Amino acid sequence: MTHHQEEQLCELLDNKQKELLTAIDKQLSACCDLLDRTARDTHLHNAQDTVVSLSYLYAVLHQHCFEQLHQGDPEISRIVANNQSALAEELNK
């Protein structure tokens, strides 16, 4: 693969990654809206506050991704957890 092809591939991957993440954001937001509407329509929730917060759905997605990343391997699980801890520390600086 030439250097130019490698750059093009990286750009393609970056663009597709952005599209995927945008689609995930939209889907999670739509899921929150649907859950709220359904809960109100079925009289399971009367208040105006949300039934399920977007943050909660991101946490569910995060947990799912974590499980997919380590796939039951304790060593990979530790590596992923350590990377997440390091990221959290960086974000809190």
Stockholm file with secondary structure:
# STOCKHOLM 1.0

chainA/1-93         MTHHQEEQLCELLDNKQKELLTAIDKQLSACCDLLDRTARDTHLHNAQDTVVSLSYLYAVLHQHCFEQLHQGDPEISRIVANNQSALAEELNK
#=GR chainA/1-93 SS CCHHHHHHHHHHHHHHHHHHHHHHHHHHHHHHHHHHHHHHHTTSCCSSSCSSCHHHHHHHHHHHHHHHHHTTCHHHHHHHHHHHHHHHHHHTC
#=GC SS_cons        CCHHHHHHHHHHHHHHHHHHHHHHHHHHHHHHHHHHHHHHHTTSCCSSSCSSCHHHHHHHHHHHHHHHHHTTCHHHHHHHHHHHHHHHHHHTC
//
